[in-house]
Amino acid sequence: MSRISAYAALLAGCLAACSQPIDPPTAEPVAILSAYADKVPGKWLLLVDAAAANAAPEASGTRCSEFDSPLDLSRTFTGTAEATFRTVADDIHISDHPPSRAELASGGYTGVVALRVTRLHTSVKTDGLIEAHASADAEIDASIVVTKGGDRMVESTQSGKGEAERDAKLDCSGAATAVSAASGAAMQDMTRKLAEQFANSHAVRYSVPGLAPQ
């Protein structure tokens, strides 16, 4: 084997084995569409279960088939949800545990907003060897349950999708960035839908606890 062929084979092997950590996207509020000019009245407790927002991407293509660790969106989703729901409710407080009736009463809470991530799936495909291009897709599912006075006012499951493309780069850092960007877009899409379910609910805004929503 010639030196050039040997070097090319070694380079190809190194490139295929490149691995990179996937940094989660930044948590920031998501703009929503609301049928109401004012925020949802009352003091609300926000519960976020994002344990399922953790998954290794499915990789295919000529390069970047390995990543140092799974993508973990748990903290980012919690931060994004809190920031977004603060923009649609008069008063939001986040809790790390389901409250008892006594806690709700003593805290003067109007109700509880419970968000739960049920699935995260990401994939990335890399085309080319040296000047490689990475295409990433992400999909995330989550549910929202809003209770007020012990009654369920909203119960819904929503999905968010995202796509991103980047130059994969020699060290595959671009492929990792594409996965992060796609997952961030999917998370924002899903968070927007969840927040709109809450903000646009007539029952959440106007129903009297203990009575059936009109």
C-alpha positions as CSV (number, residue, x, y, z in Angstrom):
1,M,0.0,0.0,0.0
2,S,1.4,3.4,-0.9
3,R,2.0,6.1,1.7
4,I,-0.9,8.2,0.2
5,S,-3.3,5.2,0.4
6,A,-2.2,4.4,3.9
7,Y,-2.6,8.0,5.0
8,A,-6.1,8.2,3.4
9,A,-7.1,5.0,5.2
10,L,-5.9,6.3,8.5
11,L,-7.6,9.6,8.0
12,A,-10.9,7.9,7.1
13,G,-10.7,5.7,10.2
14,C,-10.0,8.7,12.5
15,L,-12.8,10.8,11.0
16,A,-15.3,7.9,11.3
17,A,-14.4,7.5,14.9
18,C,-14.7,11.2,15.9
19,S,-16.9,11.7,18.9
20,Q,-18.2,14.9,20.4
21,P,-20.3,16.0,23.4
22,I,-23.7,17.5,22.5
23,D,-24.3,20.7,24.4
24,P,-27.9,21.3,25.2
25,P,-29.5,24.5,23.7
26,T,-30.1,27.6,25.7
27,A,-33.3,27.9,27.8
28,E,-35.3,30.9,26.8
29,P,-39.0,31.9,26.6
30,V,-41.0,30.9,23.5
31,A,-43.5,33.3,21.9
32,I,-47.0,32.0,21.8
33,L,-50.3,33.0,20.1
34,S,-53.0,33.8,22.6
35,A,-56.7,34.7,22.0
36,Y,-56.6,36.9,25.1
37,A,-54.8,40.2,25.6
38,D,-54.2,39.6,29.3
39,K,-52.3,36.9,31.1
40,V,-54.0,33.9,32.8
41,P,-55.1,35.3,36.2
42,G,-54.1,33.6,39.5
43,K,-51.2,32.0,41.2
44,W,-50.1,28.8,39.6
45,L,-47.8,26.0,40.6
46,L,-45.7,24.6,37.7
47,L,-44.5,20.9,37.9
48,V,-42.1,19.7,35.2
49,D,-41.1,16.1,34.7
50,A,-38.4,16.1,32.1
51,A,-36.7,12.8,33.0
52,A,-37.5,11.4,29.5
53,A,-35.8,14.3,27.8
54,N,-32.6,12.3,27.5
55,A,-31.6,10.3,24.4
56,A,-28.7,9.3,22.3
57,P,-29.0,10.4,18.7
58,E,-29.3,7.9,15.9
59,A,-26.3,8.5,13.6
60,S,-25.9,7.4,10.0
61,G,-23.7,8.3,7.1
62,T,-20.0,8.3,6.3
63,R,-18.8,10.0,9.5
64,C,-19.7,11.2,13.1
65,S,-21.3,8.0,14.2
66,E,-20.3,8.4,17.9
67,F,-21.1,10.9,20.5
68,D,-19.6,11.2,24.0
69,S,-22.9,11.2,25.8
70,P,-26.6,11.3,25.2
71,L,-28.3,14.6,24.6
72,D,-29.9,15.7,27.9
73,L,-32.6,18.4,27.6
74,S,-34.1,18.0,31.1
75,R,-32.7,21.3,32.5
76,T,-33.2,23.2,29.3
77,F,-36.8,22.1,29.0
78,T,-37.5,23.0,32.6
79,G,-36.0,26.4,32.2
80,T,-37.7,27.0,28.9
81,A,-41.1,25.9,30.3
82,E,-40.7,28.1,33.4
83,A,-39.7,31.2,31.3
84,T,-42.5,30.6,28.8
85,F,-45.3,30.1,31.3
86,R,-44.2,33.3,33.2
87,T,-45.1,35.2,30.0
88,V,-48.7,33.8,29.9
89,A,-49.6,33.6,33.6
90,D,-49.9,36.4,36.2
91,D,-48.0,34.4,38.8
92,I,-46.0,31.1,38.3
93,H,-44.0,29.2,40.9
94,I,-42.1,26.0,40.0
95,S,-42.1,23.0,42.4
96,D,-40.0,19.9,42.5
97,H,-42.8,17.7,43.9
98,P,-46.6,17.3,43.6
99,P,-48.2,19.5,46.2
100,S,-50.6,18.3,48.8
101,R,-54.0,19.9,49.3
102,A,-52.7,21.6,52.4
103,E,-49.7,23.0,50.5
104,L,-52.0,24.4,47.7
105,A,-54.3,25.9,50.3
106,S,-51.6,27.5,52.4
107,G,-49.8,28.8,49.3
108,G,-53.0,30.3,48.0
109,Y,-52.5,28.6,44.6
110,T,-55.2,28.8,41.9
111,G,-54.2,25.5,40.4
112,V,-51.4,23.3,39.1
113,V,-49.8,23.0,35.7
114,A,-48.1,19.7,35.2
115,L,-45.8,19.1,32.2
116,R,-44.3,15.7,31.4
117,V,-41.9,14.8,28.6
118,T,-42.8,11.4,27.3
119,R,-40.4,10.9,24.4
120,L,-37.3,12.4,22.8
121,H,-35.9,11.2,19.5
122,T,-33.0,12.7,17.5
123,S,-31.1,11.6,14.5
124,V,-28.2,13.0,12.4
125,K,-26.9,12.0,9.0
126,T,-23.5,13.0,7.7
127,D,-22.7,13.1,4.0
128,G,-19.1,13.4,2.7
129,L,-15.7,12.6,4.2
130,I,-13.5,15.7,4.5
131,E,-16.0,18.5,3.7
132,A,-18.9,16.7,5.3
133,H,-22.4,18.0,5.8
134,A,-24.6,17.1,8.8
135,S,-28.4,17.1,8.8
136,A,-30.3,16.6,12.1
137,D,-33.9,15.9,13.0
138,A,-35.6,15.9,16.4
139,E,-39.0,15.1,17.8
140,I,-40.2,15.5,21.3
141,D,-43.5,14.6,22.9
142,A,-45.0,15.9,26.1
143,S,-48.2,16.2,28.0
144,I,-49.9,19.0,30.0
145,V,-52.5,18.6,32.7
146,V,-54.0,21.7,34.3
147,T,-56.0,21.3,37.5
148,K,-58.0,23.9,39.3
149,G,-59.9,23.3,42.5
150,G,-59.3,19.6,42.0
151,D,-60.9,19.6,38.6
152,R,-59.0,18.9,35.3
153,M,-59.4,21.9,33.0
154,V,-56.8,20.9,30.4
155,E,-55.4,17.5,29.4
156,S,-53.5,17.3,26.2
157,T,-50.4,15.7,24.5
158,Q,-48.4,17.7,22.0
159,S,-45.4,17.0,19.7
160,G,-42.7,19.3,18.6
161,K,-40.4,18.9,15.6
162,G,-37.1,20.5,14.6
163,E,-34.5,20.3,11.8
164,A,-31.0,21.8,11.5
165,E,-28.1,21.5,9.0
166,R,-24.4,22.3,9.7
167,D,-20.9,21.8,8.3
168,A,-19.9,18.6,10.2
169,K,-16.3,19.8,10.5
170,L,-13.3,17.5,10.9
171,D,-13.9,16.9,14.6
172,C,-17.7,16.3,14.1
173,S,-18.4,19.3,16.4
174,G,-20.7,20.6,13.6
175,A,-22.8,17.4,13.7
176,A,-23.2,17.8,17.5
177,T,-24.2,21.4,17.0
178,A,-26.8,20.3,14.4
179,V,-28.3,17.8,16.8
180,S,-28.5,20.5,19.5
181,A,-30.1,23.0,17.2
182,A,-32.7,20.6,15.9
183,S,-33.6,19.5,19.4
184,G,-33.9,23.1,20.6
185,A,-36.3,23.9,17.7
186,A,-38.4,20.8,18.6
187,M,-38.5,21.7,22.2
188,Q,-39.5,25.3,21.5
189,D,-42.2,24.0,19.1
190,M,-43.6,21.7,21.7
191,T,-43.4,24.2,24.6
192,R,-45.3,26.8,22.5
193,K,-48.1,24.3,21.9
194,L,-48.3,23.4,25.6
195,A,-48.3,27.0,26.7
196,E,-51.0,27.8,24.2
197,Q,-53.2,25.0,25.6
198,F,-53.0,26.7,28.9
199,A,-53.2,30.4,27.8
200,N,-56.2,29.9,25.4
201,S,-58.3,27.7,27.8
202,H,-61.6,29.4,28.7
203,A,-62.0,26.9,31.6
204,V,-58.6,27.8,33.0
205,R,-59.4,31.5,33.0
206,Y,-63.0,31.6,34.0
207,S,-64.4,28.4,35.5
208,V,-65.3,28.4,39.2
209,P,-63.5,25.6,41.1
210,G,-65.8,22.7,41.9
211,L,-68.2,23.5,39.0
212,A,-68.1,22.0,35.5
213,P,-66.5,24.3,32.9
214,Q,-69.0,26.1,30.7
